[in-house]
Amino acid sequence: MNFSKRILDLQESPIRKLMPLAIQAKLSGKTVYHLNIGQPDIPTPAVFFEAIASHQHKVLRYAPSAGEPELIKSIQAYFYKDGIYFDEDEIIVTNGGSEALIFTAIALCDPGDEIIIPEPFYTNYNGFMMQTDVKVVPITTRAKNGFHLPSKSEIESLITPRTKAILFSNPGNPTGVVYSKKELQMLAEIALGHQLFLISDEVYRKIVFDGEECVSIGSIKGIEDRAIIIESVSKRYSSCGARIGSVQSKNKALMSQILKLAQSRLCVSTINQIGATALYKLDDDYVETVRKEYEERRNVVLAGLANIPGVFCEVPKGAFYQIVTLPIKDAEHFISWMLTDFDVDNETVMLAPAEDFYATKALVKNEVRIAYVLEAKLLKRAMEILKLALEKYLKTNQ
């Protein structure tokens, strides 16, 4: 039996591929602290479920392909608060930010075209591009520079006649980097000079720390027809399972092409759009409470890592992830070992190996991604376990 080259070449999720080991660890009686996946434990706001419960129509109908009008208006209002203005036909609701990215790649690229992405990046970007036969061209960023962008000339050296766009997340997953306005203006200059699109994944935009401001690409003047924003309720509202995202652009011609794709999959879940509309109507106090919670969690993780010899990490300024360099040779082996051969009072920790967040293979093998998605007391315990795990591992496996 033969399968397509596309599916055979598609990588496993590095976030999930070690899950069988975690499941086996749990079956053996261990508690596993999951810091490997960006699944928030903050309760989903009650308004989501209340809005769904109050839906009294006798028939659960198809929603419009572009999205429920009330949800689109709520998304408009969300951007309006930051001085970013979208018409109703400049917003299309999608099945999570994932579908928004896939639709955007299909609309912009022919098979073999290229999209430039700063690495390390959210691993599913690679999967999305492979599904659409688009080549990922990485811009390598380094921990020692806080994962900020390299020079304009270095980025421009990667552009070829097949380059169609630059894709980035801001704040960054998996690094927690927050790009400065100066960096975004540099990308804008590159886009204008080379007739490229800028795809800004802004799912984490309101989750920033230390007084930082995360500037939306929609705030950069002069590139309105080149800017594409990916949005989602998953992280900010702790509603990953709702699968409600959206794509936004002032380029009406592009949006009309993406609408064709939305029509071909009929619609996004009507009932979840009703719940998501209520989420977008929450006031800024809710988002600020969430932001403060993640900042506290980040600080707990940083304090714990500071007590572990040989560990290096930059201070993440946003999202709820960070890349950490460990004093080991092979992070995936270490993570597997923690699940299969290590515990402290029947407790262990699961991280994500960072190697597969890079498109440049074998660039790093001793980095991990930590998702600080558990409450502070659990994170503190997880860091204590990680310290003990490294001490034992270095004695027996290096």
N, C-alpha and C positions, 0 to 999 in steps of 0.2 A: 504494500500500500504506500503510495507516494503522497507527500504533503507539499504545500507551496514553499518555495524558497523564502518567501516573506515571513511565514510563520516559523520556519525552522531557524531563521536568523534572529528572531525576536528573543531578547534576553528575558530571563526570569526576573521578577522583581527582587532586588537585593533586600528590600524591606520585609518581604514575605517569604523568601525562599528557605529561610531557616525555621519557619514556623513548625514543620513536623518535629524538629528537635524540641521546641518549646512545648508542644502538645505532649510529647513523651515525658518531658520533665514534670509537667503538671500531673500526668497520670501516675508518676512515681511518687507523688506527694509533695513536690516542691512548689513554693510560691515563686512566680516569675514576675519581676518588675519590668513591664514592657516600656522601654524607652526607645524602641526601634521604629515605631509607627506614629504618624501624626494624628492620632485619635484623641481629641480632648476629652477629659473627664468632667469638665464643667457642665452642669445640667443644661440641657436645651431649654431656652425660655418657654415658660408655660403657654405664652400667647400662641405659639406654633400649634400646639395640640388643641387649644381652645378654639382657634379659628377653624380647624378641621372639624371639630366636634359640632360646631354650630352650622356647618354646611348642611342645609336641609333639602336640597334639590333631590327629587326622586330618581333622576337619571344622572349618572356620572358621565358627562359628555366629554368629547374631544375638546381640548383647549385650542385656541388659534395657534398656528404653527410658530408664529413669532413670540408667543407668550400671552398670558392673561393680561388684559389692559391694566387692571389694577396693580398687578405686580410691576409692570413696566413703569407705571407712574411712580411707584414706590422707589424703584431703582433710580429713576430720574431725580427724585428728591434727595436721595443719598448723595449723588454726585453734585447736585445743586448746592448743597451745604458747603462744598469746597470750591465753588465758583466754576464748576465744570458743567456745561450745558449740552444735553443731548435731546434731540427731537425723538418722538416716539418711534419713528422708523429707523433710528440709529441705535436701537437696543434690540437684541434678540435673546430670548431666554433659552437656555440649553440644559441638557442633562449633565449638570455639574460643569466645573471649569474645564474638565477633560474634553467634553464634546465641543466646547467653544474653541479649544485649541486645535482639535482635529478638523473642524469645519474651516477654521482660518487657514490651516495649512493646505487643505484641498482647494480652497478658493484662490490662494495666491500662487501655488506651485504646480508645475507639471512634474511627472516622474523624473528623477535625476536632478531636479533643482535643489538649491542649498539654502539652509537657514543657519545663521551663525548664533551660537548660544554660549555665554560664559559658563565655564565648568569650574568646580562641580555644580551640577544642576539636578533638579528633580528628575529622578530616573525615568519616570513615565514620559517625559519629553522625548526621550529616545524611542520609546515604544510608539508614541503618537506619530513621530516622523517616519518610522519604518512602516507603519500601517499605510501611509500615504506615499511611500516611495520617495521620500524627501531625505536628502543627505544632511546630517548634522555636522557642522564645522565648528569645533570648539575654540573658544577663547580661554586659554588657561589662566586662572587667577590663583594667587598663592596665599596661604595662611599668614605668612610673614607680612603681607601687605593688607591684611584684613579682608582678603578676597575682593578688594576693589578692582575696578577695571584698569587694564594697562593703557598705554598711550594711544592716541588717535591713530598714529601711523601704524602701530602694531595691529590694531583692529582692521584698518583699511588694507593691510597686506593680505588679509584672508579673503577679501572680496574678489569674486570672479564674475564672469558674464552670467553665471547661473545663480548667483546670490539674489534672493528675493526679500529677505527680511533678517532682522536681528530680534531674537526672542530672549527675554530675561524676566526673572521674578524679582520683585521689589516690594517689601523686604525679601531677602533671598532664602529659599529652601534649596539646599540644606545648610547654608552658611550663617544665616542671620544677618548678612550684610545689608545695610541701607545705603543705596546709592545717593550721592549728593546731587543737588540741582545742577552743579557744574558738570558732573558725569552725564546726566540726562541731556544737557545742552550739547555736550560733545557727540552723543549718539544722534541727536537731532541733526547736527551738522553733517554727520556721516550719511544719514538717511537722505537728506536733501541733496547732498553732493553726488550720491550714487543711485538715486531713485529707488530707495529701499523703503520697506515698511518697518515700523517698530512695534513689536508685540509685547506689551507689558502685562505680566501676570501679577495682579495687584490683590490677590486673595487675602494677603496678610497686612494690607497697607495701614490699617489702624492699630496694629500691634507693634508699637515702637517704644523704645526705652531711653532713659537718661536725657529726656527733653529733646530727643531727635525729632525731626520732621521728615516724614516720608512723602516726597513730592510725587504726585501722579503725573504720568506722561501726558495726561489730558490738560495739565496746567502749562505745558511748554508751548509757547506761541510760535506760529509759523509752520507747524507740521500737522495741523489738524487733519489733513487728508492722508497722512502717513501713519497716524497713531491708532493703535488697536488696543483696547483694554479688556483683559479677562477678569471676571468678577465671580464671586461665589458666596453662598451663605455658610459653607462648610465649616470654616475655622472661626471666623469672628463670632458667629452665633452658635457654635458647637452643634452644628446640624449636618454632619457629613453624610448621614444616611438619607437626607432629603433629596440629594442629587439635584440641587437647583443652582445653576450658574448662569452666566450671561456673557455675551460679547458685545462691545460698544465701539463704534467708530463714527466720526463725522463724515467719512467717505461713504456717501449714499450708494454709489455704484457698487462698491464692495459689499455693502450690507444687503443689497438686492440679490447679489450672487449667493451670499451665505443663506439668505432666506430660502433659496431653492433647496439647499441641503436640509434646512429645517422642515420644509414641506415634505421632503422625501421620507423623513422618519415620523411624519404626522404631527406629533406634539410631545411636549414634556408633561409629566404627570399632573393632571388638573388639580388633584387634591393637595399635592405637595406645594404647588404654586400658591394655593390659598393660604397654607401655613406660612410660606416664605414671605408673602405680602405683609403679614403681621410682624414678622421679624424686622423687616426694613422700616417699620413704623416705630420701632423702639427708639427711645431718645438717646442722646449722646452719653448720658450717665451710665447706661448699661455697658456700652462699649468701653468707657473709661474704667469701669469696674473690672472688666475682663483684661484690659491692658495692664492694670496694676497687679492683677493676680499672676499674669505671666512674667512680669518683671520680678516679682518676689521669687517665683520659681527659678528663673534664670539665676538670680543671686545665690540661691541655695546651691544650685549645681556648681556655679563658679567657686563658691566657698569650699565645697567638697573636693573639687578637682585641684584646688590650690594646696590641698593636704596630701596629694599623691605625687611622690617623686617621679621626675621624668616626663610628666604630662605637660603638653603645650596646647593652649587654645587662645584665640583672640576673643575679646569680649563681644558677643553678638549684640547688635543694636535693634533687632526686630525679629518678627515671626516667633517661633518657639523651638528653634533648632540651633545646634552649633556643631561644627566640625572640631574634633579633638584628636591630636596626635598622641599616640601611646608609645611607650618605650618597648615596643615589640616588633617582630618582623612581619607577622601575618595577622591582621585584625580578624579576618573571617575565621581562622583557626581558633583564635582566642575566644571569640563569641560562641562558637560551637562548643568549645571546651567548657565554658561557663555553664552551658545548658546540660551537658552530658556528664561532666566529671567534677563539678564544683558546686558547693552550696555552703551557706553559713546558717546553721539552724534551719535547714531545709528551705532556704531562700536564695535566689540568684537573680541575675540581671540579664536582660536581653537588649543589645544595641544593634545598630545597623552598620555593616562594613561600608566604608565610604568609597572604596575602590570603584564600585559600579556606578557611583554618581559622576564619574568622569567618563568622557568619551575617549580620551587618550588612554589606551589600555596600559596597565601596569605602571601608571604614573605614580600612584601611591598605593601602599599595601598596609600601612600602619596607622591609618586614620579611621575613625568611627564617626557616625552621626548620632548625636544624642537628641531625642525629642523630649523636652521637659513638659510632658502632658499630664503628669500625676501631681497630686497635691503635695505641698511643701514637705510635710513630715515623711511621706513615702520617698520623695526624691532624696532627702537627707539620708535615709536608710539605704537607698540604692547606691549612693556615693560611698558609703561606708563599706558596703559589700564589694563594690568595684575596686576599692583600694586593697582589700584583703585578697581579692581574686588576682590582681596584678602581682602582688607580693608572692603568692604561691606559684603562679604561672611562670614568673621569671626564674624561680628556683628549679622548676622541673621541666620546662619546655624550651628554654633558650640555649 
